[in-house]
Amino acid sequence: MNRTWIKNASIINEGRTFTGSVLIEGDKIAAVYEGAVPASADDATVIDATGKFLLPGVIDDQVHFREPGLTHKGDIASESRAAVAGGVTTFMDMPNTKPQTTTLADLEWKWQRAAETSVANYSFFFGGTNENMDEIRKLDRSRVPGLKLFLGSSTGNMLVDKKESLERIFSEAGMLIAIHAEKEEVIKRNIAHYTGLYGEDLDISFHSKIRSEEACYASSSEAVELADRLGSRLHILHLSTAKELSLLSNQCPLSEKKITGEVCVHHLWFHDGDYEQFGNRIKWNPSIKTLADRTALREAVNNNTIDIVATDHAPHLLSEKEGSCLKAASGGPLIQHSLIIMLELAMEGRFTYEKVVEKMAHMPAELFRIDRRGYIRPGYYADLVLVDPKETWTVAKENILYKCGWSPFEGYTFHHAVWKTFVNGQLAYDNGQVNDGVRGKETRYN
């Protein structure tokens, strides 16, 4: 059995930071020591982590790895390599691929493909449609994080827009329902309004006017009403507005919440004043909103109104990001840089380092009831990240691992760097190099 000692690290785990060491045996954490440690066995590989942070691996509940059918943008192999380079050890992929993951056969294909090619641990949301309730009933709940519904059209257009279908899914699914919440009628009305005034060639500044606060709140509030009335377990993805926070609560622990929320790193970093500099590179659905919205979202992370932080990693070729705000693709690559973005915000005092770990590792594990991941605990899988908190580096073409080959953070200099990433006890990323021999495991849910 392979054994690894990580010694003298600053361990950030379960709301504390302390100097300690971790023993890995095989794919699990065997022991966690605070302060001095006993002598290690002669057969153990020793890593001196003095001056480094040791964190549980990030769990990203919302990625679009583009396989099958859209692999010119990315695939499970390429994007999982970027994930481990960014300290993300577990991902949950979304169903708007080609074909869409709305049948058991297509879900089985993804599991098999990931087993063959993914460097990180993997699982896949199942897509809900207006017609596939029979397939939903057949799902093995221990293998699927939840059901994904698009309540507004987005990349892949899996819009669920029939009232009777929504009622049936919310009442009968019997599993977590994760939603993309933007009201289609509001979006269409806004498009008609602005194109009537200014024509079809609208620049990026109109994107947040079209996919507006009203579009988000109208959809998310309807979903909350459905979930409350029918007793459903609802998770609102990529919250982008201050107004939507009124639909969530921090008055009980996560384990007791029926309605939960996620924010993505781009909504915590950018605001609509950044469109002038970044243009379509920061075009997402939901759109980047105002500075006041960003401030409210950051506070909601700190006060636990928002439960987890993720990416909505969605690579496109830069050529697909060209054109008017009505034509340019929405989405962008983020998974290689998400942890570093959050640590950078912590360095600035926006969050504590402990809060970053809580929202990116602990709470995703709790929210989805993931089996033995998300914490540095004996008996848990050894998904671990070592971060150098003093390394300064600049995002550039030569260090970007996304298949699409670009990042909205190109040219930005960060002051933290992922040094090593372990996936199930295997060294998957080491100081700039991905170990392509590592394969992640399928994530299981309790």
Buried (B, 14 or more C-beta within 10 A) or exposed (E): EEBBBBBBBBBBBEEEBEBBBBBBBBBBBBBBBEEEBEEBEEEBEEBEBEEBBBBBBBBBBBBBBBBBEBBEBBBBBBBBBBBBBBBBBBBBBBBBBEEBBBBBEBBEBBBEBBBEBBBBBBBBBBBBBBEBBEBBEEBEEEBBBBBBBBBBBBBBEBBBEEEEBBEBBBEEBEBBBBBBBBBBEBBEBBBEEBBEEEEEEBBBEBBBBBBBBBBBBBBBBBBBEBBBEBEBBBBBBBBBBBBBBEBBBBEEEBEEBBBBBBBBBBBBBBBBEBBEEBBBBBBBBBBBBBEEBBEBBBBBBBEBBBBBBBBBBBBBBEEBBEBBBBEBBBBBBBBBBBBBBBBBBBBEEBBBBBBBBBBBBBBBBBBBBBBBBBBBBEEBBBBBBBBBBEBEBEBEEEEBBBBBEBBBBEEBEBBBBBBBBBBBBBBBBBEEEBBEEBBBBEBBBE
